[in-house]
């Protein structure tokens, strides 16, 4: 996620970085429901979240899975817990 274009945005105060001690690390299960391609479009325009992602990603590219979930969990922990709980219920519900 960290490249020269993103660093330029950080130094011009358009974007921000999280300190490692502030990051709330999480291991999200590898479920299709929790794929970055499904969740990123839902949160990419949230001001609290978009502050930690580049303004523009290359076409067809998404943020790194671990980076995405750690940032989202740090910024909005209840939302991540709700998504995780919902995906777990869908996976383990009797059909």
Secondary structure, 3 states (H helix, E strand, C coil): CCCHHHHHHHHCCCCCCCCHHHCCCCCCCCCHHHCHHHHHHHHCCCHHHHCCCCCCCCCCCCCCHHHHHHHHHHHCHHHHHHHHHHHHHHHHCCC
